Amino acid sequence: MNKTYRVDIDGTICHTEGNDYKNAEPDFEAIAKINRLFDEGNNIIYWTARGSSSGRDCYQLTLGQLLLWGCKFNSLQMGKPSFDYIIDDRAIKISEL
């Protein structure tokens, strides 16, 4: 049965210093793990808080990075709430994939 995965970007598939999204460095090992989930037929939604606190529109920059880095996905969603930690019964870390 195919599943839907909401995947964070910064700190998950790339390394970003603070809010310096333009200079984010891709983690190709992590991207390969997410791409594998996509190739298995799962729905991949990249969901980011980029711009949520500052009000900046980071959509085109983020979309361009995902495409440049070879990320496979069904959609990109902005506007994830900004928080320090998430506690959820369905949360998994990239290292667990």
RORORO-220600 format. One record per atom (N, C-alpha, C, O): residue in one letter; atom name; x, y, z. Coordinates in nm, 3 decimals, padded with zeros to 5 digits. Each point is the difference from the previous one (the first is absolute). Layout:
{res=A | atom=CA | X=X | Y=Y | Z=Z}
...
This chain:
{res=M | atom=N | X=00.084 | Y=-00.118 | Z=00.000}
{res=M | atom=CA | X=-00.084 | Y=00.118 | Z=00.000}
{res=M | atom=C | X=00.088 | Y=00.125 | Z=00.000}
{res=M | atom=O | X=00.087 | Y=00.014 | Z=00.086}
{res=N | atom=N | X=-00.108 | Y=00.075 | Z=-00.180}
{res=N | atom=CA | X=00.078 | Y=00.122 | Z=-00.009}
{res=N | atom=C | X=-00.034 | Y=00.095 | Z=00.114}
{res=N | atom=O | X=-00.114 | Y=00.003 | Z=00.047}
{res=K | atom=N | X=00.211 | Y=00.073 | Z=-00.005}
{res=K | atom=CA | X=-00.016 | Y=00.092 | Z=00.112}
{res=K | atom=C | X=00.034 | Y=00.141 | Z=-00.046}
{res=K | atom=O | X=00.061 | Y=00.020 | Z=-00.105}
{res=T | atom=N | X=-00.102 | Y=00.078 | Z=00.185}
{res=T | atom=CA | X=00.035 | Y=00.139 | Z=-00.024}
{res=T | atom=C | X=00.103 | Y=00.042 | Z=00.104}
{res=T | atom=O | X=-00.020 | Y=-00.018 | Z=00.120}
{res=Y | atom=N | X=00.128 | Y=00.075 | Z=-00.168}
{res=Y | atom=CA | X=00.107 | Y=00.051 | Z=00.085}
{res=Y | atom=C | X=00.009 | Y=00.151 | Z=-00.014}
{res=Y | atom=O | X=00.012 | Y=00.051 | Z=-00.112}
{res=R | atom=N | X=-00.018 | Y=00.021 | Z=00.223}
{res=R | atom=CA | X=00.029 | Y=00.144 | Z=00.003}
{res=R | atom=C | X=00.145 | Y=00.011 | Z=00.044}
{res=R | atom=O | X=00.036 | Y=-00.045 | Z=00.109}
{res=V | atom=N | X=00.046 | Y=00.107 | Z=-00.192}
{res=V | atom=CA | X=00.143 | Y=00.002 | Z=00.025}
{res=V | atom=C | X=00.048 | Y=00.144 | Z=00.017}
{res=V | atom=O | X=-00.023 | Y=00.084 | Z=-00.087}
{res=D | atom=N | X=00.087 | Y=-00.057 | Z=00.196}
{res=D | atom=CA | X=00.063 | Y=00.129 | Z=00.024}
{res=D | atom=C | X=00.121 | Y=00.013 | Z=-00.093}
{res=D | atom=O | X=00.048 | Y=-00.100 | Z=-00.053}
{res=I | atom=N | X=-00.001 | Y=00.221 | Z=00.032}
{res=I | atom=CA | X=00.113 | Y=00.021 | Z=-00.090}
{res=I | atom=C | X=00.128 | Y=00.030 | Z=00.078}
{res=I | atom=O | X=00.093 | Y=-00.080 | Z=-00.002}
{res=D | atom=N | X=-00.088 | Y=00.194 | Z=00.070}
{res=D | atom=CA | X=00.121 | Y=00.042 | Z=00.069}
{res=D | atom=C | X=00.026 | Y=-00.088 | Z=00.122}
{res=D | atom=O | X=-00.087 | Y=-00.018 | Z=00.086}
{res=G | atom=N | X=00.208 | Y=-00.036 | Z=-00.080}
{res=G | atom=CA | X=00.035 | Y=-00.091 | Z=00.108}
{res=G | atom=C | X=-00.042 | Y=-00.143 | Z=-00.026}
{res=G | atom=O | X=00.027 | Y=-00.088 | Z=00.081}
{res=T | atom=N | X=-00.095 | Y=00.064 | Z=-00.193}
{res=T | atom=CA | X=-00.044 | Y=-00.134 | Z=-00.036}
{res=T | atom=C | X=00.066 | Y=-00.045 | Z=-00.130}
{res=T | atom=O | X=00.070 | Y=-00.101 | Z=-00.003}
{res=I | atom=N | X=-00.092 | Y=00.176 | Z=-00.105}
{res=I | atom=CA | X=00.062 | Y=-00.035 | Z=-00.128}
{res=I | atom=C | X=00.109 | Y=00.100 | Z=-00.040}
{res=I | atom=O | X=00.063 | Y=-00.015 | Z=-00.106}
{res=C | atom=N | X=-00.040 | Y=00.115 | Z=00.190}
{res=C | atom=CA | X=00.108 | Y=00.095 | Z=-00.027}
{res=C | atom=C | X=00.048 | Y=00.060 | Z=00.132}
{res=C | atom=O | X=-00.068 | Y=-00.006 | Z=00.102}
{res=H | atom=N | X=00.186 | Y=00.063 | Z=-00.109}
{res=H | atom=CA | X=00.060 | Y=00.067 | Z=00.115}
{res=H | atom=C | X=-00.009 | Y=00.150 | Z=-00.026}
{res=H | atom=O | X=00.048 | Y=00.049 | Z=-00.103}
{res=T | atom=N | X=-00.108 | Y=00.024 | Z=00.196}
{res=T | atom=CA | X=-00.023 | Y=00.143 | Z=-00.017}
{res=T | atom=C | X=00.047 | Y=00.072 | Z=00.125}
{res=T | atom=O | X=-00.032 | Y=-00.039 | Z=00.112}
{res=E | atom=N | X=00.109 | Y=00.145 | Z=-00.132}
{res=E | atom=CA | X=00.043 | Y=00.085 | Z=00.111}
{res=E | atom=C | X=-00.108 | Y=00.104 | Z=00.027}
{res=E | atom=O | X=-00.021 | Y=00.090 | Z=-00.081}
{res=G | atom=N | X=-00.047 | Y=-00.104 | Z=00.193}
{res=G | atom=CA | X=-00.106 | Y=00.095 | Z=00.035}
{res=G | atom=C | X=-00.105 | Y=00.008 | Z=-00.110}
{res=G | atom=O | X=-00.056 | Y=-00.102 | Z=-00.041}
{res=N | atom=N | X=00.031 | Y=00.224 | Z=-00.006}
{res=N | atom=CA | X=-00.098 | Y=00.021 | Z=-00.106}
{res=N | atom=C | X=00.066 | Y=00.029 | Z=-00.134}
{res=N | atom=O | X=-00.062 | Y=00.061 | Z=-00.088}
{res=D | atom=N | X=00.187 | Y=-00.105 | Z=00.071}
{res=D | atom=CA | X=00.073 | Y=00.022 | Z=-00.125}
{res=D | atom=C | X=-00.037 | Y=-00.109 | Z=-00.100}
{res=D | atom=O | X=00.083 | Y=-00.083 | Z=-00.037}
{res=Y | atom=N | X=-00.210 | Y=00.083 | Z=-00.006}
{res=Y | atom=CA | X=-00.053 | Y=-00.106 | Z=-00.086}
{res=Y | atom=C | X=00.071 | Y=-00.004 | Z=-00.136}
{res=Y | atom=O | X=00.017 | Y=-00.107 | Z=-00.058}
{res=K | atom=N | X=00.023 | Y=00.223 | Z=00.009}
{res=K | atom=CA | X=00.064 | Y=00.008 | Z=-00.131}
{res=K | atom=C | X=00.126 | Y=-00.085 | Z=-00.007}
{res=K | atom=O | X=00.033 | Y=-00.055 | Z=-00.106}
{res=N | atom=N | X=00.038 | Y=00.043 | Z=00.217}
{res=N | atom=CA | X=00.126 | Y=-00.075 | Z=00.003}
{res=N | atom=C | X=-00.013 | Y=-00.137 | Z=00.066}
{res=N | atom=O | X=00.100 | Y=-00.058 | Z=00.042}
{res=A | atom=N | X=-00.221 | Y=00.007 | Z=-00.032}
{res=A | atom=CA | X=-00.022 | Y=-00.133 | Z=00.058}
{res=A | atom=C | X=00.078 | Y=-00.105 | Z=-00.081}
{res=A | atom=O | X=00.005 | Y=00.007 | Z=-00.123}
{res=E | atom=N | X=00.055 | Y=-00.102 | Z=00.193}
{res=E | atom=CA | X=00.077 | Y=-00.107 | Z=-00.064}
{res=E | atom=C | X=-00.081 | Y=-00.129 | Z=00.004}
{res=E | atom=O | X=-00.038 | Y=-00.045 | Z=00.108}
{res=P | atom=N | X=00.012 | Y=-00.015 | Z=-00.223}
{res=P | atom=CA | X=-00.081 | Y=-00.123 | Z=-00.004}
{res=P | atom=C | X=00.070 | Y=-00.117 | Z=00.067}
{res=P | atom=O | X=00.123 | Y=-00.012 | Z=-00.004}
{res=D | atom=N | X=-00.201 | Y=-00.075 | Z=00.066}
{res=D | atom=CA | X=00.047 | Y=-00.127 | Z=00.057}
{res=D | atom=C | X=-00.052 | Y=-00.108 | Z=-00.096}
{res=D | atom=O | X=-00.113 | Y=-00.046 | Z=00.012}
{res=F | atom=N | X=00.199 | Y=00.008 | Z=-00.106}
{res=F | atom=CA | X=-00.046 | Y=-00.092 | Z=-00.105}
{res=F | atom=C | X=-00.033 | Y=-00.140 | Z=00.052}
{res=F | atom=O | X=-00.079 | Y=-00.071 | Z=-00.062}
{res=E | atom=N | X=00.137 | Y=00.032 | Z=00.173}
{res=E | atom=CA | X=-00.037 | Y=-00.130 | Z=00.060}
{res=E | atom=C | X=-00.143 | Y=00.006 | Z=00.051}
{res=E | atom=O | X=-00.078 | Y=-00.094 | Z=-00.021}
{res=A | atom=N | X=00.042 | Y=00.202 | Z=00.087}
{res=A | atom=CA | X=-00.137 | Y=00.015 | Z=00.050}
{res=A | atom=C | X=-00.098 | Y=00.013 | Z=-00.116}
{res=A | atom=O | X=-00.109 | Y=-00.058 | Z=00.004}
{res=I | atom=N | X=00.147 | Y=00.133 | Z=-00.107}
{res=I | atom=CA | X=-00.087 | Y=00.016 | Z=-00.117}
{res=I | atom=C | X=-00.024 | Y=-00.136 | Z=-00.065}
{res=I | atom=O | X=-00.112 | Y=-00.028 | Z=-00.043}
{res=A | atom=N | X=00.214 | Y=-00.055 | Z=00.035}
{res=A | atom=CA | X=-00.016 | Y=-00.134 | Z=-00.059}
{res=A | atom=C | X=-00.100 | Y=-00.083 | Z=00.079}
{res=A | atom=O | X=-00.076 | Y=-00.078 | Z=-00.059}
{res=K | atom=N | X=00.074 | Y=00.092 | Z=00.191}
{res=K | atom=CA | X=-00.096 | Y=-00.074 | Z=00.082}
{res=K | atom=C | X=-00.143 | Y=00.043 | Z=-00.031}
{res=K | atom=O | X=-00.090 | Y=-00.084 | Z=-00.012}
{res=I | atom=N | X=00.068 | Y=00.214 | Z=-00.001}
{res=I | atom=CA | X=-00.134 | Y=00.050 | Z=-00.031}
{res=I | atom=C | X=-00.037 | Y=-00.037 | Z=-00.143}
{res=I | atom=O | X=-00.115 | Y=-00.038 | Z=-00.027}
{res=N | atom=N | X=00.210 | Y=00.047 | Z=-00.065}
{res=N | atom=CA | X=-00.028 | Y=-00.040 | Z=-00.139}
{res=N | atom=C | X=-00.038 | Y=-00.147 | Z=-00.009}
{res=N | atom=O | X=-00.085 | Y=-00.037 | Z=-00.081}
{res=R | atom=N | X=00.146 | Y=-00.047 | Z=00.164}
{res=R | atom=CA | X=-00.035 | Y=-00.142 | Z=00.003}
{res=R | atom=C | X=-00.146 | Y=-00.018 | Z=00.042}
{res=R | atom=O | X=-00.072 | Y=-00.081 | Z=-00.059}
{res=L | atom=N | X=00.029 | Y=00.157 | Z=00.160}
{res=L | atom=CA | X=-00.139 | Y=-00.007 | Z=00.043}
{res=L | atom=C | X=-00.094 | Y=00.040 | Z=-00.114}
{res=L | atom=O | X=-00.103 | Y=-00.063 | Z=-00.021}
{res=F | atom=N | X=00.140 | Y=00.167 | Z=-00.053}
{res=F | atom=CA | X=-00.078 | Y=00.044 | Z=-00.116}
{res=F | atom=C | X=-00.005 | Y=-00.110 | Z=-00.106}
{res=F | atom=O | X=-00.106 | Y=-00.031 | Z=-00.053}
{res=D | atom=N | X=00.223 | Y=-00.028 | Z=00.023}
{res=D | atom=CA | X=00.008 | Y=-00.104 | Z=-00.102}
{res=D | atom=C | X=-00.083 | Y=-00.124 | Z=00.038}
{res=D | atom=O | X=-00.044 | Y=-00.075 | Z=-00.087}
{res=E | atom=N | X=00.024 | Y=00.055 | Z=00.216}
{res=E | atom=CA | X=-00.083 | Y=-00.111 | Z=00.048}
{res=E | atom=C | X=-00.149 | Y=00.031 | Z=-00.010}
{res=E | atom=O | X=-00.083 | Y=-00.083 | Z=00.037}
{res=G | atom=N | X=00.049 | Y=00.202 | Z=-00.086}
{res=G | atom=CA | X=-00.140 | Y=00.036 | Z=-00.021}
{res=G | atom=C | X=-00.062 | Y=00.084 | Z=00.109}
{res=G | atom=O | X=-00.121 | Y=00.024 | Z=-00.001}
{res=N | atom=N | X=00.202 | Y=00.021 | Z=00.095}
{res=N | atom=CA | X=-00.053 | Y=00.083 | Z=00.109}
{res=N | atom=C | X=-00.015 | Y=00.145 | Z=-00.045}
{res=N | atom=O | X=00.066 | Y=00.045 | Z=-00.094}
{res=N | atom=N | X=-00.154 | Y=00.027 | Z=00.161}
{res=N | atom=CA | X=-00.026 | Y=00.141 | Z=-00.026}
{res=N | atom=C | X=00.096 | Y=00.083 | Z=00.086}
{res=N | atom=O | X=-00.002 | Y=-00.010 | Z=00.123}
{res=I | atom=N | X=00.086 | Y=00.091 | Z=-00.187}
{res=I | atom=CA | X=00.099 | Y=00.081 | Z=00.072}
{res=I | atom=C | X=-00.041 | Y=00.146 | Z=-00.009}
{res=I | atom=O | X=-00.013 | Y=00.056 | Z=-00.108}
{res=I | atom=N | X=-00.008 | Y=00.004 | Z=00.224}
{res=I | atom=CA | X=-00.033 | Y=00.142 | Z=00.010}
{res=I | atom=C | X=00.111 | Y=00.068 | Z=00.079}
{res=I | atom=O | X=00.015 | Y=-00.023 | Z=00.120}
{res=Y | atom=N | X=00.063 | Y=00.105 | Z=-00.188}
{res=Y | atom=CA | X=00.097 | Y=00.082 | Z=00.074}
{res=Y | atom=C | X=-00.076 | Y=00.115 | Z=00.062}
{res=Y | atom=O | X=-00.075 | Y=00.070 | Z=-00.068}
{res=W | atom=N | X=00.095 | Y=-00.050 | Z=00.198}
{res=W | atom=CA | X=-00.074 | Y=00.099 | Z=00.079}
{res=W | atom=C | X=00.101 | Y=00.077 | Z=00.082}
{res=W | atom=O | X=00.071 | Y=-00.057 | Z=00.082}
{res=T | atom=N | X=-00.065 | Y=00.188 | Z=-00.103}
{res=T | atom=CA | X=00.103 | Y=00.079 | Z=00.064}
{res=T | atom=C | X=-00.054 | Y=00.124 | Z=00.068}
{res=T | atom=O | X=-00.104 | Y=00.055 | Z=-00.038}
{res=A | atom=N | X=00.176 | Y=-00.012 | Z=00.139}
{res=A | atom=CA | X=-00.032 | Y=00.124 | Z=00.071}
{res=A | atom=C | X=00.079 | Y=00.118 | Z=-00.056}
{res=A | atom=O | X=-00.004 | Y=00.109 | Z=00.056}
{res=R | atom=N | X=00.076 | Y=-00.130 | Z=-00.166}
{res=R | atom=CA | X=00.076 | Y=00.110 | Z=-00.060}
{res=R | atom=C | X=-00.092 | Y=00.120 | Z=-00.025}
{res=R | atom=O | X=-00.099 | Y=-00.011 | Z=-00.072}
{res=G | atom=N | X=00.132 | Y=00.122 | Z=00.133}
{res=G | atom=CA | X=-00.078 | Y=00.122 | Z=-00.016}
{res=G | atom=C | X=-00.117 | Y=00.013 | Z=00.095}
{res=G | atom=O | X=-00.064 | Y=00.105 | Z=00.004}
{res=S | atom=N | X=00.034 | Y=-00.207 | Z=00.074}
{res=S | atom=CA | X=-00.116 | Y=00.006 | Z=00.090}
{res=S | atom=C | X=00.014 | Y=00.108 | Z=00.106}
{res=S | atom=O | X=-00.097 | Y=00.069 | Z=00.031}
{res=S | atom=N | X=00.216 | Y=-00.054 | Z=00.024}
{res=S | atom=CA | X=00.021 | Y=00.102 | Z=00.104}
{res=S | atom=C | X=00.029 | Y=00.136 | Z=-00.060}
{res=S | atom=O | X=-00.048 | Y=00.102 | Z=00.051}
{res=S | atom=N | X=00.126 | Y=-00.099 | Z=-00.159}
{res=S | atom=CA | X=00.042 | Y=00.127 | Z=-00.059}
{res=S | atom=C | X=-00.101 | Y=00.060 | Z=-00.097}
{res=S | atom=O | X=00.002 | Y=00.120 | Z=-00.025}
{res=G | atom=N | X=-00.091 | Y=-00.203 | Z=-00.028}
{res=G | atom=CA | X=-00.095 | Y=00.047 | Z=-00.099}
{res=G | atom=C | X=00.058 | Y=00.003 | Z=-00.142}
{res=G | atom=O | X=-00.067 | Y=00.045 | Z=-00.093}
{res=R | atom=N | X=00.191 | Y=-00.091 | Z=00.077}
{res=R | atom=CA | X=00.062 | Y=-00.004 | Z=-00.133}
{res=R | atom=C | X=-00.063 | Y=-00.110 | Z=-00.084}
{res=R | atom=O | X=-00.041 | Y=-00.104 | Z=00.052}
{res=D | atom=N | X=00.033 | Y=00.127 | Z=-00.182}
{res=D | atom=CA | X=-00.050 | Y=-00.101 | Z=-00.094}
{res=D | atom=C | X=00.120 | Y=-00.080 | Z=-00.050}
{res=D | atom=O | X=00.079 | Y=00.050 | Z=-00.080}
{res=C | atom=N | X=-00.065 | Y=-00.171 | Z=00.126}
{res=C | atom=CA | X=00.114 | Y=-00.086 | Z=-00.033}
{res=C | atom=C | X=-00.038 | Y=-00.113 | Z=-00.095}
{res=C | atom=O | X=00.079 | Y=-00.092 | Z=-00.020}
{res=Y | atom=N | X=-00.199 | Y=00.098 | Z=-00.038}
{res=Y | atom=CA | X=-00.048 | Y=-00.112 | Z=-00.081}
{res=Y | atom=C | X=00.090 | Y=-00.027 | Z=-00.121}
{res=Y | atom=O | X=00.045 | Y=-00.113 | Z=-00.017}
{res=Q | atom=N | X=-00.020 | Y=00.212 | Z=-00.066}
{res=Q | atom=CA | X=00.078 | Y=-00.022 | Z=-00.123}
{res=Q | atom=C | X=00.141 | Y=-00.047 | Z=00.032}
{res=Q | atom=O | X=00.052 | Y=-00.090 | Z=-00.067}
{res=L | atom=N | X=00.013 | Y=00.150 | Z=00.167}
{res=L | atom=CA | X=00.133 | Y=-00.043 | Z=00.041}
{res=L | atom=C | X=-00.002 | Y=-00.146 | Z=00.042}
{res=L | atom=O | X=00.085 | Y=-00.079 | Z=-00.042}
{res=T | atom=N | X=-00.181 | Y=00.043 | Z=00.125}
{res=T | atom=CA | X=-00.009 | Y=-00.136 | Z=00.052}
{res=T | atom=C | X=-00.032 | Y=-00.100 | Z=-00.112}
{res=T | atom=O | X=00.063 | Y=-00.106 | Z=-00.007}
{res=L | atom=N | X=-00.158 | Y=00.137 | Z=-00.077}
{res=L | atom=CA | X=-00.033 | Y=-00.088 | Z=-00.112}
{res=L | atom=C | X=00.121 | Y=-00.021 | Z=-00.089}
{res=L | atom=O | X=00.029 | Y=-00.112 | Z=-00.041}
{res=G | atom=N | X=00.042 | Y=00.219 | Z=00.011}
{res=G | atom=CA | X=00.120 | Y=-00.010 | Z=-00.083}
{res=G | atom=C | X=00.106 | Y=-00.089 | Z=00.062}
{res=G | atom=O | X=00.065 | Y=-00.077 | Z=-00.070}
{res=Q | atom=N | X=-00.047 | Y=00.087 | Z=00.202}
{res=Q | atom=CA | X=00.098 | Y=-00.085 | Z=00.068}
{res=Q | atom=C | X=-00.042 | Y=-00.146 | Z=-00.007}
{res=Q | atom=O | X=00.083 | Y=-00.086 | Z=-00.030}
{res=L | atom=N | X=-00.209 | Y=00.057 | Z=00.057}
{res=L | atom=CA | X=-00.046 | Y=-00.139 | Z=-00.005}
{res=L | atom=C | X=00.024 | Y=-00.061 | Z=-00.137}
{res=L | atom=O | X=00.045 | Y=-00.114 | Z=-00.011}
{res=L | atom=N | X=-00.076 | Y=00.189 | Z=-00.093}
{res=L | atom=CA | X=00.020 | Y=-00.049 | Z=-00.136}
{res=L | atom=C | X=00.148 | Y=-00.016 | Z=-00.032}
{res=L | atom=O | X=00.041 | Y=-00.100 | Z=-00.059}
{res=L | atom=N | X=00.040 | Y=00.198 | Z=00.098}
{res=L | atom=CA | X=00.145 | Y=-00.006 | Z=-00.024}
{res=L | atom=C | X=00.063 | Y=-00.119 | Z=00.073}
{res=L | atom=O | X=00.090 | Y=-00.065 | Z=-00.053}
{res=W | atom=N | X=-00.137 | Y=00.037 | Z=00.172}
{res=W | atom=CA | X=00.055 | Y=-00.108 | Z=00.081}
{res=W | atom=C | X=-00.052 | Y=-00.138 | Z=-00.041}
{res=W | atom=O | X=00.044 | Y=-00.101 | Z=00.055}
{res=G | atom=N | X=-00.136 | Y=00.095 | Z=-00.149}
{res=G | atom=CA | X=-00.052 | Y=-00.128 | Z=-00.048}
{res=G | atom=C | X=-00.104 | Y=-00.063 | Z=00.091}
{res=G | atom=O | X=-00.018 | Y=-00.121 | Z=-00.001}
{res=C | atom=N | X=-00.051 | Y=00.203 | Z=00.079}
{res=C | atom=CA | X=-00.103 | Y=-00.051 | Z=00.091}
{res=C | atom=C | X=-00.124 | Y=-00.042 | Z=-00.079}
{res=C | atom=O | X=-00.045 | Y=00.070 | Z=-00.091}
{res=K | atom=N | X=-00.008 | Y=-00.185 | Z=00.127}
{res=K | atom=CA | X=-00.124 | Y=-00.049 | Z=-00.059}
{res=K | atom=C | X=-00.112 | Y=00.025 | Z=00.101}
{res=K | atom=O | X=00.012 | Y=-00.035 | Z=00.118}
{res=F | atom=N | X=-00.121 | Y=00.096 | Z=-00.165}
{res=F | atom=CA | X=-00.107 | Y=00.033 | Z=00.094}
{res=F | atom=C | X=-00.128 | Y=00.028 | Z=-00.076}
{res=F | atom=O | X=00.001 | Y=00.023 | Z=-00.121}
{res=N | atom=N | X=-00.112 | Y=-00.025 | Z=00.194}
{res=N | atom=CA | X=-00.130 | Y=00.028 | Z=-00.057}
{res=N | atom=C | X=-00.040 | Y=00.146 | Z=00.016}
{res=N | atom=O | X=-00.066 | Y=00.056 | Z=-00.087}
{res=S | atom=N | X=00.107 | Y=00.006 | Z=00.199}
{res=S | atom=CA | X=-00.032 | Y=00.142 | Z=00.018}
{res=S | atom=C | X=00.095 | Y=00.064 | Z=00.101}
{res=S | atom=O | X=00.064 | Y=-00.067 | Z=00.081}
{res=L | atom=N | X=-00.059 | Y=00.199 | Z=-00.090}
{res=L | atom=CA | X=00.075 | Y=00.082 | Z=00.094}
{res=L | atom=C | X=-00.099 | Y=00.093 | Z=00.068}
{res=L | atom=O | X=-00.074 | Y=00.072 | Z=-00.067}
{res=Q | atom=N | X=00.072 | Y=-00.074 | Z=00.198}
{res=Q | atom=CA | X=-00.090 | Y=00.086 | Z=00.075}
{res=Q | atom=C | X=00.080 | Y=00.088 | Z=00.093}
{res=Q | atom=O | X=00.089 | Y=-00.045 | Z=00.072}
{res=M | atom=N | X=-00.123 | Y=00.172 | Z=-00.075}
{res=M | atom=CA | X=00.063 | Y=00.098 | Z=00.088}
{res=M | atom=C | X=-00.095 | Y=00.026 | Z=00.117}
{res=M | atom=O | X=-00.113 | Y=-00.047 | Z=00.001}
{res=G | atom=N | X=00.161 | Y=00.123 | Z=00.097}
{res=G | atom=CA | X=-00.087 | Y=00.043 | Z=00.108}
{res=G | atom=C | X=-00.008 | Y=-00.095 | Z=00.118}
{res=G | atom=O | X=-00.092 | Y=00.008 | Z=00.081}
{res=K | atom=N | X=00.189 | Y=-00.100 | Z=-00.072}
{res=K | atom=CA | X=00.003 | Y=-00.086 | Z=00.118}
{res=K | atom=C | X=00.022 | Y=00.089 | Z=00.123}
{res=K | atom=O | X=00.083 | Y=00.091 | Z=-00.005}
{res=P | atom=N | X=-00.154 | Y=-00.114 | Z=00.112}
{res=P | atom=CA | X=00.022 | Y=00.083 | Z=00.119}
{res=P | atom=C | X=00.145 | Y=-00.009 | Z=00.047}
{res=P | atom=O | X=00.064 | Y=-00.104 | Z=-00.010}
{res=S | atom=N | X=-00.015 | Y=00.214 | Z=00.058}
{res=S | atom=CA | X=00.136 | Y=00.006 | Z=00.052}
{res=S | atom=C | X=00.000 | Y=-00.048 | Z=00.146}
{res=S | atom=O | X=-00.073 | Y=00.054 | Z=00.082}
{res=F | atom=N | X=00.154 | Y=-00.154 | Z=-00.052}
{res=F | atom=CA | X=00.008 | Y=-00.053 | Z=00.136}
{res=F | atom=C | X=00.140 | Y=-00.054 | Z=00.024}
{res=F | atom=O | X=00.077 | Y=-00.016 | Z=-00.095}
{res=D | atom=N | X=-00.045 | Y=-00.013 | Z=00.218}
{res=D | atom=CA | X=00.131 | Y=-00.056 | Z=00.033}
{res=D | atom=C | X=00.000 | Y=-00.152 | Z=-00.003}
{res=D | atom=O | X=00.099 | Y=-00.061 | Z=-00.041}
{res=Y | atom=N | X=-00.207 | Y=-00.001 | Z=00.084}
{res=Y | atom=CA | X=-00.008 | Y=-00.146 | Z=00.003}
{res=Y | atom=C | X=-00.141 | Y=-00.042 | Z=-00.037}
{res=Y | atom=O | X=-00.097 | Y=00.072 | Z=00.022}
{res=I | atom=N | X=00.087 | Y=-00.191 | Z=-00.080}
{res=I | atom=CA | X=-00.131 | Y=-00.059 | Z=-00.024}
{res=I | atom=C | X=-00.004 | Y=-00.135 | Z=00.073}
{res=I | atom=O | X=00.094 | Y=-00.080 | Z=-00.008}
{res=I | atom=N | X=-00.201 | Y=00.058 | Z=00.077}
{res=I | atom=CA | X=-00.022 | Y=-00.128 | Z=00.068}
{res=I | atom=C | X=-00.125 | Y=-00.059 | Z=-00.063}
{res=I | atom=O | X=-00.108 | Y=00.059 | Z=00.005}
{res=D | atom=N | X=00.125 | Y=-00.176 | Z=-00.064}
{res=D | atom=CA | X=-00.111 | Y=-00.059 | Z=-00.075}
{res=D | atom=C | X=00.016 | Y=-00.151 | Z=-00.001}
{res=D | atom=O | X=00.112 | Y=-00.051 | Z=-00.009}
{res=D | atom=N | X=-00.222 | Y=-00.020 | Z=00.019}
{res=D | atom=CA | X=00.008 | Y=-00.146 | Z=00.003}
{res=D | atom=C | X=00.039 | Y=-00.058 | Z=-00.135}
{res=D | atom=O | X=00.034 | Y=-00.118 | Z=-00.009}
{res=R | atom=N | X=-00.038 | Y=00.198 | Z=-00.096}
{res=R | atom=CA | X=00.037 | Y=-00.050 | Z=-00.133}
{res=R | atom=C | X=00.128 | Y=00.063 | Z=-00.054}
{res=R | atom=O | X=00.031 | Y=-00.015 | Z=-00.119}
{res=A | atom=N | X=00.044 | Y=00.083 | Z=00.202}
{res=A | atom=CA | X=00.122 | Y=00.067 | Z=-00.044}
{res=A | atom=C | X=00.115 | Y=-00.102 | Z=-00.011}
{res=A | atom=O | X=00.016 | Y=-00.085 | Z=00.087}
{res=I | atom=N | X=00.063 | Y=00.096 | Z=-00.196}
{res=I | atom=CA | X=00.120 | Y=-00.080 | Z=-00.015}
{res=I | atom=C | X=00.114 | Y=00.092 | Z=-00.045}
{res=I | atom=O | X=-00.024 | Y=00.103 | Z=-00.062}
{res=K | atom=N | X=00.144 | Y=-00.141 | Z=00.094}
{res=K | atom=CA | X=00.118 | Y=00.077 | Z=-00.040}
{res=K | atom=C | X=00.055 | Y=-00.058 | Z=-00.130}
{res=K | atom=O | X=-00.020 | Y=-00.118 | Z=-00.030}
{res=I | atom=N | X=00.088 | Y=00.203 | Z=-00.047}
{res=I | atom=CA | X=00.059 | Y=-00.046 | Z=-00.126}
{res=I | atom=C | X=00.094 | Y=-00.117 | Z=00.025}
{res=I | atom=O | X=00.012 | Y=-00.088 | Z=-00.085}
{res=S | atom=N | X=00.056 | Y=00.086 | Z=00.199}
{res=S | atom=CA | X=00.095 | Y=-00.109 | Z=00.030}
{res=S | atom=C | X=-00.070 | Y=-00.134 | Z=00.021}
{res=S | atom=O | X=00.064 | Y=-00.105 | Z=-00.004}
{res=E | atom=N | X=-00.195 | Y=00.108 | Z=00.025}
{res=E | atom=CA | X=-00.075 | Y=-00.125 | Z=00.020}
{res=E | atom=C | X=-00.049 | Y=-00.061 | Z=-00.130}
{res=E | atom=O | X=-00.054 | Y=-00.111 | Z=00.001}
{res=L | atom=N | X=00.073 | Y=00.180 | Z=-00.112}
{res=L | atom=CA | X=-00.046 | Y=-00.054 | Z=-00.129}
{res=L | atom=C | X=00.104 | Y=-00.091 | Z=-00.060}
{res=L | atom=O | X=-00.022 | Y=-00.055 | Z=-00.108}
